[in-house]
Amino acid sequence: MEHEEQAERMEQDAERMEEHSEQLGERIDDIQGDWEQKEQDPAVPGAQPDPDEEEDEMSETPDESDQLPEEAPPEVVPEDDQGAGEGESPNPGVPGEEETSTGNPDNAGADE
């Protein structure tokens, strides 16, 4: 009996969700239609698309640079071998626990 009640509740939930989904779809269609009407009305400020902008501007992929990092001016690409800054440890991790990180969880905390 319990399984039948649970199955019936699940069916009711599914029906409610389907009804809600349909209502939401109708609401989206109404809002989209309203926006399209506003785009056509010059009395609605900001609704008309800018004629200078391309319609698919957001979907364009920007051009990649052909410049390699080593070709860039030195002030743009910092050197990798720069030492730690003032007050900074050259070893990332927990202060006072230098050279304990192995990168391998099985060896974590192991004293070799």
One Martini backbone bead per residue (centre of mass of N, CA, C, O) as a GRO file, in nm:
protein
  112
    1MET     BB    1   0.057   0.064  -0.020
    2GLU     BB    2   0.296   0.263   0.002
    3HIS     BB    3   0.383   0.255  -0.299
    4GLU     BB    4   0.118   0.368  -0.416
    5GLU     BB    5   0.129   0.642  -0.271
    6GLN     BB    6   0.401   0.729  -0.383
    7ALA     BB    7   0.325   0.710  -0.683
    8GLU     BB    8   0.093   0.916  -0.670
    9ARG     BB    9   0.262   1.156  -0.569
   10MET     BB   10   0.452   1.159  -0.813
   11GLU     BB   11   0.235   1.213  -1.025
   12GLN     BB   12   0.139   1.481  -0.905
   13ASP     BB   13   0.409   1.623  -0.925
   14ALA     BB   14   0.439   1.594  -1.232
   15GLU     BB   15   0.184   1.753  -1.303
   16ARG     BB   16   0.263   2.017  -1.163
   17MET     BB   17   0.526   2.059  -1.321
   18GLU     BB   18   0.401   2.068  -1.602
   19GLU     BB   19   0.215   2.309  -1.551
   20HIS     BB   20   0.437   2.506  -1.470
   21SER     BB   21   0.594   2.487  -1.736
   22GLU     BB   22   0.370   2.595  -1.917
   23GLN     BB   23   0.335   2.868  -1.775
   24LEU     BB   24   0.625   2.961  -1.818
   25GLY     BB   25   0.623   2.949  -2.127
   26GLU     BB   26   0.398   3.157  -2.162
   27ARG     BB   27   0.543   3.389  -2.017
   28ILE     BB   28   0.783   3.402  -2.205
   29ASP     BB   29   0.623   3.463  -2.462
   30ASP     BB   30   0.497   3.728  -2.360
   31ILE     BB   31   0.763   3.880  -2.302
   32GLN     BB   32   0.884   3.855  -2.584
   33GLY     BB   33   0.653   4.001  -2.732
   34ASP     BB   34   0.676   4.266  -2.577
   35TRP     BB   35   0.968   4.330  -2.659
   36GLU     BB   36   0.922   4.333  -2.966
   37GLN     BB   37   0.729   4.575  -2.955
   38LYS     BB   38   0.930   4.776  -2.822
   39GLU     BB   39   1.141   4.769  -3.055
   40GLN     BB   40   0.923   4.908  -3.262
   41ASP     BB   41   0.905   5.147  -3.051
   42PRO     BB   42   1.027   5.474  -3.043
   43ALA     BB   43   0.903   5.553  -2.746
   44VAL     BB   44   1.113   5.335  -2.640
   45PRO     BB   45   1.373   5.360  -2.452
   46GLY     BB   46   1.629   5.120  -2.534
   47ALA     BB   47   1.484   4.902  -2.736
   48GLN     BB   48   1.655   4.973  -2.963
   49PRO     BB   49   1.880   4.884  -3.166
   50ASP     BB   50   2.192   4.945  -3.259
   51PRO     BB   51   2.290   5.010  -3.583
   52ASP     BB   52   2.612   4.980  -3.535
   53GLU     BB   53   2.553   4.708  -3.429
   54GLU     BB   54   2.584   4.391  -3.417
   55GLU     BB   55   2.378   4.130  -3.346
   56ASP     BB   56   2.639   3.912  -3.287
   57GLU     BB   57   2.857   4.035  -3.089
   58MET     BB   58   2.862   3.826  -2.843
   59SER     BB   59   2.950   3.568  -3.040
   60GLU     BB   60   3.218   3.667  -3.087
   61THR     BB   61   3.550   3.602  -3.156
   62PRO     BB   62   3.833   3.698  -3.066
   63ASP     BB   63   4.128   3.784  -3.164
   64GLU     BB   64   4.426   3.644  -3.178
   65SER     BB   65   4.739   3.657  -3.084
   66ASP     BB   66   5.073   3.624  -3.235
   67GLN     BB   67   5.213   3.688  -2.980
   68LEU     BB   68   5.475   3.605  -2.798
   69PRO     BB   69   5.599   3.631  -2.488
   70GLU     BB   70   5.907   3.672  -2.586
   71GLU     BB   71   5.811   3.938  -2.769
   72ALA     BB   72   5.754   4.098  -2.539
   73PRO     BB   73   5.780   4.326  -2.331
   74PRO     BB   74   5.925   4.306  -2.021
   75GLU     BB   75   5.685   4.461  -1.863
   76VAL     BB   76   5.465   4.236  -1.945
   77VAL     BB   77   5.675   3.992  -1.884
   78PRO     BB   78   5.751   3.820  -1.629
   79GLU     BB   79   5.971   3.657  -1.456
   80ASP     BB   80   5.993   3.335  -1.317
   81ASP     BB   81   6.275   3.387  -1.132
   82GLN     BB   82   6.156   3.545  -0.925
   83GLY     BB   83   6.163   3.618  -0.621
   84ALA     BB   84   6.064   3.668  -0.331
   85GLY     BB   85   5.918   3.880  -0.157
   86GLU     BB   86   5.876   4.074   0.091
   87GLY     BB   87   5.785   3.843   0.341
   88GLU     BB   88   5.822   3.598   0.159
   89SER     BB   89   5.800   3.276   0.072
   90PRO     BB   90   5.951   3.054  -0.153
   91ASN     BB   91   5.745   2.852  -0.009
   92PRO     BB   92   5.466   2.717  -0.051
   93GLY     BB   93   5.257   2.707   0.239
   94VAL     BB   94   5.335   2.618   0.553
   95PRO     BB   95   5.458   2.764   0.802
   96GLY     BB   96   5.724   2.557   0.925
   97GLU     BB   97   5.666   2.330   0.670
   98GLU     BB   98   5.905   2.262   0.510
   99GLU     BB   99   5.923   2.007   0.288
  100THR     BB  100   5.621   1.833   0.311
  101SER     BB  101   5.538   1.840   0.027
  102THR     BB  102   5.440   1.591  -0.233
  103GLY     BB  103   5.151   1.559  -0.400
  104ASN     BB  104   5.094   1.289  -0.235
  105PRO     BB  105   4.853   1.154  -0.041
  106ASP     BB  106   5.013   0.894   0.054
  107ASN     BB  107   5.267   1.096   0.162
  108ALA     BB  108   5.135   1.254   0.365
  109GLY     BB  109   5.341   1.320   0.638
  110ALA     BB  110   5.594   1.192   0.555
  111ASP     BB  111   5.903   1.068   0.686
  112GLU     BB  112   6.222   1.059   0.500
   0.00000   0.00000   0.00000
